[in-house]
Amino acid sequence: MKSILNIGQSKLIFVENFILGTTYRSIDSLYKKDQGKVAFTAPSNIALVKYWGKRPVQLPENASLSFTLSECRTETSITYKRRKDKGVGFSIAFLFEGEPKLSFEPKIHTFFDRIAPYCLFLNDFEFIINSKNTFPHSSGIASSASGMSALAMCLVEIENELGGSLSAEERIEKASFLARLGSGSACRSIEGPITIWGKHQKIKGSSDEFAVPFEHEIASVFKNYQDTVLLIDKGEKQVSSTVGHNLMHGHPFAKTRFEQANANLDKLSSVLQNGDIAQFIEIVESEALTLHAMMMTSLPYFILMKPNTLEMINSIWNYRKETGVPVCFTLDAGANVHVLYPEKDKEAVLAFIEAELAEKCQNRQYICDYLGIGIKKM
Ligand code: 2P0
């Protein structure tokens, strides 16, 4: 893939756009449209090799790898219209499920501020952003990955409609680049079924600035891999991910952790191709527990797991030992447990979840998801 972001060459294509953008401003008629509407739906993703620790601006300390999901999605539309006043600041209205959501607007403004150097049209238009999630409200599932990736792709599409010059492939890359500036892990939701974000010696084309799809054929056992998300705690997290990432600065185990993650990504890359599910389980569960170990050994330290998180992990281990079904777990930055297993074991695992784990979920709620392909135009 031609990179639009590598140093030197990188700025070239964006600069070309910047110049176009500047021209737009002085000669109004150069915008191809005065108004329009775009809409995209983007999925959430679950990291198997975790991103935890970053440096400015939104650059990861190690490479991460994730499964792109299918069912947990955000649907976003943006209506854009040429501004009559070229006032100071952006003109943005944000609606969540059709209702104004003022509490979200500062977040969107911060995002627009960050991406403004790469999207010069932002000041010339007014935007009405309408967003909704397909997963339950405050389920503890982070909507930042799906939300920011859908929003980023909409903006790239608007730029294209206005006369931008990027190819389809470059637009995908740019959407990942912009999404990253909104929320790091969001850059991994643009494509699927597996993506990698962060420069890694052994991954061709990998970058700290945007995610790339896993380039190898994956073993059949991993195709349509299932992720059932057990909803344990729907409350507000005590420590946000952004704060958690920052606590990796000066963390006593940071250097070793970043090296370990890159080594795990290397191993997982082979496992995904050769189908060695025992190794898969070992890497994935170790990554999940290491992520939480980093939280517990930060200063200030914190724990996001709940008693039921540990109960469920033990139930999963017992079930795997007794039945031989290769089910394992991973954790996000929260208490919910993601249960991962091959599609052929779906019936057995769902029966196990219903019988033994559902009662430990809040209101017996869990979400059945599986590998997906990323962003879709609506
Ligand atoms: C990940 N997480 O790789 C890791 C593992 C959660 C646990 O990235 O500050 O919302 O917006 O870049 O991406 C969650 O952090 O944080 C996250 P910001 P983000 O998915």
Boltz pocket constraint, residues with backbone or C-beta under 6 A from the ligand:
constraints:
  - pocket:
      binder: B
      contacts: [[A, 45], [A, 46], [A, 47], [A, 49], [A, 50], [A, 51], [A, 52], [A, 58], [A, 64], [A, 142], [A, 144], [A, 180], [A, 182], [A, 183], [A, 184], [A, 185], [A, 186], [A, 241], [A, 242], [A, 245], [A, 291], [A, 331], [A, 332], [A, 333]]
      max_distance: 6.0
